[in-house]
């Protein structure tokens, strides 16, 4: 993939995004998974729950 292909791809993506209705863009944004869940699964979530449980007991 050369630089021109990359620019063309990015331009197409931006134009498609701009042509979507605002409500659809906001809906997609609300249902986006968090960074830690996306990259590491449920392990960070479960650790966070355990830490909260232990802090509550103290």
HELIX and SHEET records of a PDB file:
HELIX    1   1 UNK A    3  UNK A   19  1                                  17    
HELIX    2   2 UNK A   22  UNK A   30  1                                   9    
HELIX    3   3 UNK A   35  UNK A   40  1                                   6    
HELIX    4   4 UNK A   43  UNK A   57  1                                  15    
END                                                                             
